[in-house]
Amino acid sequence: MIHLFLSHIFICASKQTNSKGEDQIMTITQADLKKLISYGAAKNITDSGTLPKGSRRITVTTGSYGANGALFVSESGKLYAIVARGGQLFKYL
């Protein structure tokens, strides 16, 4: 189940381009991001913790007021998630 869910996330969040050839970032739901944390697939760094150097953003979650979460992957392949709109999120976006 977790492997299928992760495959879905990575397919949806893969690098996409629009009709003008510009890069677009795919979004996922806040619930999906929280599921990744509850399954143990991603480490929650919302309140504390830092991203390793070389980490890149995979996807963001959006709400009425803009970005409210993000999923990152380190060079080693470990996932990190921020699930709240705050300083930690905007530090890495």
C-alpha positions as CSV (number, residue, x, y, z in Angstrom):
1,M,0.0,0.0,0.0
2,I,2.7,2.5,1.0
3,H,4.7,1.7,-2.2
4,L,1.7,2.4,-4.4
5,F,1.0,5.6,-2.5
6,L,4.6,6.8,-2.9
7,S,4.6,5.9,-6.6
8,H,1.5,8.0,-7.0
9,I,3.1,11.0,-5.2
10,F,6.3,10.8,-7.3
11,I,4.4,10.4,-10.6
12,C,2.1,13.4,-9.7
13,A,5.1,15.5,-8.5
14,S,7.4,14.7,-11.4
15,K,8.8,17.6,-13.2
16,Q,6.2,19.0,-15.7
17,T,6.3,21.8,-18.2
18,N,3.5,23.9,-19.5
19,S,2.7,24.7,-23.1
20,K,5.4,27.5,-23.1
21,G,8.0,25.0,-21.9
22,E,8.2,26.6,-18.5
23,D,8.7,24.3,-15.4
24,Q,5.7,23.8,-13.2
25,I,5.6,22.3,-9.7
26,M,2.8,19.9,-9.2
27,T,0.8,20.1,-6.0
28,I,-0.5,17.5,-3.7
29,T,-3.0,17.7,-0.8
30,Q,-2.1,18.5,2.7
31,A,-3.7,15.2,3.7
32,D,-1.4,13.3,1.4
33,L,1.6,15.0,2.9
34,K,0.4,14.1,6.4
35,K,-0.1,10.5,5.3
36,L,3.5,10.3,4.2
37,I,4.6,11.4,7.6
38,S,2.2,9.0,9.4
39,Y,3.4,6.1,7.2
40,G,7.0,6.9,8.2
41,A,8.0,7.7,4.6
42,A,8.8,11.3,5.3
43,K,10.4,13.1,8.3
44,N,8.3,16.0,9.7
45,I,10.6,19.1,10.0
46,T,7.7,21.6,10.5
47,D,8.7,22.6,14.1
48,S,12.3,21.8,14.2
49,G,15.0,20.2,12.1
50,T,16.8,21.2,9.0
51,L,17.1,20.0,5.4
52,P,20.4,18.4,4.4
53,K,22.4,20.4,1.9
54,G,21.5,19.5,-1.7
55,S,17.9,18.7,-0.9
56,R,15.3,19.8,-3.5
57,R,11.7,20.5,-3.4
58,I,9.5,17.9,-5.0
59,T,6.0,19.4,-4.5
60,V,4.0,21.9,-2.5
61,T,0.6,21.9,-1.0
62,T,-1.6,25.0,-1.5
63,G,-4.5,26.5,0.2
64,S,-6.6,29.7,0.2
65,Y,-3.6,31.8,1.2
66,G,-0.9,30.2,-0.9
67,A,1.6,27.5,0.0
68,N,0.9,25.7,3.3
69,G,3.3,22.7,3.0
70,A,6.1,21.2,1.0
71,L,7.8,17.9,0.4
72,F,11.6,17.7,-0.2
73,V,14.0,14.9,-1.1
74,S,17.7,14.8,0.0
75,E,20.5,13.6,-2.3
76,S,20.3,10.3,-0.4
77,G,16.6,9.9,-1.3
78,K,15.2,10.5,2.2
79,L,11.9,12.5,2.2
80,Y,11.3,15.6,4.4
81,A,8.0,17.3,4.9
82,I,6.8,20.7,6.2
83,V,3.0,20.7,6.9
84,A,2.3,24.1,8.2
85,R,2.4,27.6,6.9
86,G,5.2,29.3,8.8
87,G,8.8,30.4,8.9
88,Q,10.2,27.0,8.4
89,L,8.3,26.6,5.1
90,F,9.3,29.9,3.7
91,K,12.9,29.4,4.8
92,Y,13.2,26.5,2.3
93,L,10.8,27.7,-0.5
